Amino acid sequence: MAKKGARQLIGLICAECKSQNYVSEKNKTNTVGKLAFSKYCKRCRKHTKHNETLKLK
């Protein structure tokens, strides 16, 4: 089995419509702050800012 390590699952939500569009993972020891990307939102149909939220299991 693989060990857990410092990887953590996160969800990316749109800043405008608040829908969760993407799931990713980050290394919590190297990246301390919250992530923010400009990604395409299917609901808004344009590129918007997507902020990090914790991915629930």
CORNORTA-V867131 format. One record per residue. N is the residue number from 1. RES is the residue in one small letter. SS is DSSP state (A for helix, B for strand, O for the rest). PHI is phi in whole degrees, 0 to 359 (999 if undefined). Layout:
# CORNORTA-V867131
n=[N,N]
res=[RES,RES]
ss=[SS,SS]
phi=[PHI,PHI]
This chain:
# CORNORTA-V867131
n=[1,2,3,4,5,6,7,8,9,10,11,12,13,14,15,16,17,18,19,20,21,22,23,24,25,26,27,28,29,30,31,32,33,34,35,36,37,38,39,40,41,42,43,44,45,46,47,48,49,50,51,52,53,54,55,56,57]
res=[m,a,k,k,g,a,r,q,l,i,g,l,i,c,a,e,c,k,s,q,n,y,v,s,e,k,n,k,t,n,t,v,g,k,l,a,f,s,k,y,c,k,r,c,r,k,h,t,k,h,n,e,t,l,k,l,k]
ss=[O,O,O,O,O,O,B,B,B,B,B,B,B,B,O,O,O,O,O,B,B,B,B,B,B,B,B,O,O,O,O,O,O,O,O,B,B,B,B,B,B,O,O,O,O,B,B,B,B,B,B,B,B,B,O,O,O]
phi=[999,281,277,297,72,260,283,221,285,227,250,248,250,290,286,269,258,63,265,273,251,228,234,217,223,224,271,287,277,274,248,277,281,283,270,215,234,262,229,278,255,292,285,277,61,199,281,227,282,246,255,282,221,289,274,276,277]
